[in-house]
Amino acid sequence: METATMMCKTAMLMLIFIVTPSNASMNMQTYIVHMDRTKMTTTTSDRWYESVIESVNELLDQEDHESGKPKLVHVYKTAISGFAAKLSTKQVESLKRLNGFISATPDEMLALHTTHSPQFRGLERGKGLWSGSNLESDVIIGVVDSGIWPEHVRFNDIGMSPVPSKWKGECEEGTKFSKSNCNKKLIGARAFFEGYEAAVGKINETEDYRSARDAEGHGTHTASTAAGNLAYASIFGLAKGLAGGVRYTSRIAVYKKCWSQGCASSDILAAIDQAIADGVDVLSLSLGGSAKPYHSDPIAIGAFQAIKNGIFVSCSAGNSGPSSSTVSNTAPWIMTVGASYLDRSFEAIVELGDRQIFEGSSLYVGKALKQLPLFYGNTIGDLRAAFCIDGSLKKNLVKGKIVICQRGITSRTEKGEVVKLAGGAGMLLINSVNEGEELFADAHVLPASALGAIAGKAIKAYLNSTNKPTASITFKGTVYGKLAPLMAAFSSRGPNHVGLDLLKPDVTAPGMNILAAWPPSTSPTELKSDKRTVLFNIASGTSMSCPHVSGLLHFLNQCTKIGPRPLSNRHL
């Protein structure tokens, strides 16, 4: 007990930022400033940060005569690329104009918490599977995905031992990716694009990196879920806590094989082949297509060779549920992972003009919307407007109103973008019967709430009952204690039509509204019009559940003292 207490106290000391008193004027505050190292204009980061402060000083002389001079407090070289500085709010605004700026976060006193995914799975630091004896750091998890953002704090190597001698891989250089981007945590990075380029032409380097660097966010998210370091995390102040990969002490090897238009199966197989040669212990693949006979499935073929070499393989089941026989990656030697809920939600309460109240979901954190008029395209016979398709909403009909959008056809966040461009004040995103009560938490660009099919039906009935329908939206933030685990509707189902005698998926893991690392170059919605930057993002899918199991597989081997083949074949 005393040891656990000491570990907690030590962790707290490591995580708490110290706010140093100052004689500066009252409007000065310490900010942690995150910069994009790829925009560095000097030979060293120290000199670059000094030049940034000098630039702020120049702007200060021109525009701000009330605040004190900005003062550099810390320079960060590993945890993040950036610095801490004493700044006024006006100076922060000036800093935002500089090339390379990502974000400025006010300094605060922190206490040790946990982001909820590990806690929900019963993982507690210093105990059980997260005890020191189980967290030996020579396990190498190979992540076959869209790449990685190597500078992220979740992938620093502070306190890690040398790279294990069994590792035979390397850190390949490419667009904005050099050997120095790898370290004792991220020990290898490769990119596979030959099959992709043969099919669609050369990669457009204005849209993607022809290297292991992640331009999409998916790979960074999954890698940090499997093996990301412990780090304080949140998005817009929601889901605050200490985020830790399932096996947070493991090494990471990245194999990028997905690009802007998809993933060539030939490249996927090449990535698996290389990972086997490099010496990974676990392979995590959050990808797949329709299920096919094992002998003609490149993933099944590659995974079979991996298993023969003592490597565990976990794959996502797919996001084509709730229809039956939609599960992919069905080979018996693959651990196929479905997706389920955590007991955490992000509530956005909708109240109609007749006092009916519905619980929705959203990552929007702005002010509540008071009772405003409602608009629904279907009431005027416009099906495109009902789905909020680009160009379907007329400003004279939706300006200042809360627009009801049916899910489907386009992405959930894209619908919000369409509403915002048309002058709408907010959005109610309603499910169909097929989507049921599944509520995604999205980083919408305007006040919005996602609602289930039951609420959607009631809202449509309300629209028909009055000539002046109204609604309000109130944002409650992070809420814990929901009933869980429950299967996500999108999670692909069996039966396994490739082999009816084999039950698939094998297991389920958290895959709904999962917080994990995110590239600062990619907005939380991935919309081009969205200029927000985040270091962590919420995402959903069996892609998110798969790395949870990838991190656990080697734990299970340690506990049962069995190899990957018996562990997987127990499902036969």
ABEGO torsion letter per residue (X at the ends): XAAAAAAAAAAAAAABBBBBBBABBAABBBBBBBBBAAABABABAAAAAAAAAAAAAAAAAAABAABBBBBBABBBAAABBEBBBBBBAAAAAAAAABBGBABBBBBBBBBBBBBAAAAAAGBBBGBEAABAAAABAABBBBBBBAEBBAABAAABABGBBBBBAABABBBBBBBGBBAAABBAABABBBBBAAAAAAAAEBBBAAABBBBABBAAGAAAAAAAAAABBBBBBBBGGBGBEBBBBABAABBBBBBBABBAAEBBAAAAAAAAAAAAAAGBABBBBBBEBBBBBAAABAAAAAAAAAAAAGBBBBBBAEAAOABBGABBGABAABBBBBBBBBABBBBBBBBBAAGBBBBBBBABABBBBBBBBBBBAAAAGBAAAAAGBBGABBAAAABGBBBBBBBEGBBAAAAAAAAAAAGBABBBBBBBAAAEABBBBBBBABBBBBBBAAAAAAAAAAAAABABBBBBBBBAEBBBGBBOBBBBAABBBOBBAABAABBOBABBBBABGBBBBBBAABBAAGBAABABBBABBBBBEAAAAAAAAAAAAAAAAAAAGBBAAAAAAAAX
